[in-house]
Amino acid sequence: MNVRRPSGLLTGLPRALRTYPRRSPLTLVYVVLLLLGHAWVEYGLSGQQADDLRGYISTNLDNLHDHPVRALIGSALLYDGTLTDIASTGFGGTLITLGLGIVVGLAWAERRYGTPRAAAVFLAGHVGATLITALVILLALHQGWYPADVREASDYGISYGAQASLAFAVLALPRWVRLPWAAFVLAWPLAGDHEWPGPIPEFTTVGHLLAAALGFTLAATTAAHHRRTTALATASSGG
């Protein structure tokens, strides 16, 4: 008698966990660094020291002008959120960015397309969206849409890179799920209680939407490249 073996999530999840260190090594190291960095800031520094550090690594206009590389690197090593206060909105944001975006989305990109491509996806969001958002802020300041103190606003963390990873992960889904997933990726940054200071959202919402756009663009170009490669391979084997 043939016995059907369990399939799908029951076998896929344990296998993914077992192979995670081998197939997604960069993501694993990055997650460990993020957790250690968060613990150090929360429990190893005084409140004033932690605030000073967060201010220094914020990717606001003043810091991007004064020490852009250190701000971008430091911001990528500290997530803005909580894993302990489960009743807070910050916990939900951390689940989306650190949980879905990095632990799941970035790991899948690394496993499927390799470490360099996964790193490129994250950096497109973290660096690319940050710099484009800075240009949007400059325009908004010129138009009077944002207050002047936005130049030194607190804005650090992994969420732009995670957002790009979430968007890129649309390639991992069946076609019928892709549109709802894209809607979720675009909608969750708009679901907060932030008020629009003018005709455009506040700058972090703009940054998340730009990061999603970059992630979707990379997903589209990756899918197109895969189709071309497959077509060439099929034509070559047929010839």
N, C-alpha and C positions, 0 to 999 in steps of 0.2 A: 504493500500500500504506500502510495506517495504521500508524504506529509509536507504540507505547504510551509515554507519557512516565512517567518515574519518579515515584512518588507516596509518600505517607506520610512516614516519617522522613527519607528521602534528600532530599526537597525541603522538608519542613517545618522541619527544623533549620536549614539555611542561611538560609531566609527569616526564621525567628525571630531569628537572630543579626543579620541585616542590619537588621531593623526594631526591634531591642531599644532603642537609644537614643531612637527616636522614640515608641515605644509604651509604654515603661516608663522614663520619664526619672527619676522619683523613685527608683526602685529602683537604677538605674545610679549616680546621684549618691551614694546611701546606701552602696552596696557600695564605691565608691571611697573614701569617708570612712572606712569601717571598715578597709579595707586600709591607708590612710595612718595612721590612729590606731594600729593594731596595730604598724606599722613604727616609729612614733615612740616608743611605749612600750618596745618590745623593744630598739631600737637607739639611740634618742636620749636615753634616761634612764638614770640609774644604777639598780642593783638596788633600792636603798633608795627612790629617788624613785618607781620603778614600783610598788613595794609600797605606798607611801603613797597614791599616786593610786588604785590599786585599792581600798584600804581606804576612801578617801573617797567613791568612787562606788558602793560596795556598797549594795544596797538592803536592808540589814538593819534591824532595829527601831530601833536607836539612830540610824542615819542618817536613816531616814524620819521620826523625831521631830525631829531637829536641822536637817536641810536636805533635805527630801523632793524638791523640784523639781530641785535640782542633782544629787542622787543618781540620780533617774530619767533625767534627760537624759544625764548622764555615762555611766551604765550602758548606755544605748542606743547609745553611740558607740564601744564597745570590746567586741569579742567575746572570749569566754573559750575559748581553744583554740589549735590550731596547724595550720599548713598545710605544715610542713616535716618534723616528726617523724612520718613515715607509719606507724611501727610502734607508735605510742602509741594508747591509747583516746581521747585528746583529738583526734587526727586524725579518727577516725571520727565523733565528736560534731560537729566542725567541718563535715565533709561534709554531715551531716544538717541542722544548723541554718543555717550560712551558705550552703552549697551548695544543698540541696534547699529549705530553708525560705525563704531570702531571694532568692538568685539565680534560682531557678526558681519557687517558689510565690508569693512576693510579686510578682514580675514578671508572672506570669500574672494574678493578681488585678487588678493595675493595668491590664494590657492589656485584660482582659475587662470590668471594671466601672469603670475610671477611677481616677485618683489618689486622690480623697477616700475612696472605699470601701476601697482597698488600705491607705491610712494608718490607717483606722478598724480594720481587721482587725489590723494590727500593734500598734496602741496598745491594743486590747482585751486582747491577750496581755501586752504589756510592762507596761502600767500596771494594767489590770484584774486580771490574775492575780497581779501583785506585791502589790497592796493586799489582795486576798482571802487570799492566802497569809500576809500579816502578821497578819490576824485569826486564821487557823488556828494560827499560831505562838503568839499570845497565849493562845488556848484551851489549846494543848498545854502551855505553861508553867504555866498555872493548874492543869492536871491532873497535872503532873509527868511528862509524856511526853517532853519535850525538856529537855536540860541548860540551865542558866541562861546559859552563854556563847553560846548560839545568837543572843542579841540583837545580838552584834557579829560574827557570822559573815561570811565573805567570800562575796558573792553578787552578781556583776555580769555583764553581757553581754546578748546579744540573744536568748537561747534561748527565752524565754517568747513574745516576739513572733514568732519563727520558728516555734514550735510552733503558735501560732494560725494562721499562714499555711499550714502543712502541713495542718492540719485543714480549713481553708477550701478548699484545693485539691482536696478530694474532689469538688467540683463539676466539675472539669476532666476527670474520669475516666469511662469507660463504667460502666454500672451494675454489671456483674459484677465490676469491680475495686474498687468502693467499700468493700465490707466488709473485704477483705484490707488495703486501704490504711488504713482506720480502725483495724484491729487493730495494724498497724505503728506508727501514730502514737501509740497508747496504750501499746504494749508497750516501745518503745525506751527511754523514761525509766526503766522498771523493770528493765532489763537490766544495769544497772551493779552494782558490788560494794558498794553502800551497804547497811548494815544498818538494819533498822527499830529505832528507839529505843523504840518502844512499839507501841500498836495501830494507828498510822498510819505511813506511810513518812516518811523524813526530808524536810525542808521543800522542798528543790529538786524532788524527785519530785512532791510535792503540787502545787507551782507549775506544773510541766509538764503534769500531768493537768488542772489547772484551766484552763490556757491552751488545751489541746486542746478541753475542753468548751466554752469560749467560741468557739473557731473553728468547731466543729461547729454550735453554735447560730446563729452568723451565716450559715453556709452554708445551714442549714435555712430561716431567715427569708428569705434572698436567693432561694432556689429557690421558696419559696411566693409571694413577691412577683412573681417572673417568671411563674409559672403564672397568677396572677390577672390580670396585665397582658396576657398572651397571650389568656386567655379573654375579657377585655373587648374586646380588639382584634378577635377573631374574631366576637364577638356584634355589635359595631358594624358591621363590614364586611358581615355577613350581613343586618343590618337595613337 
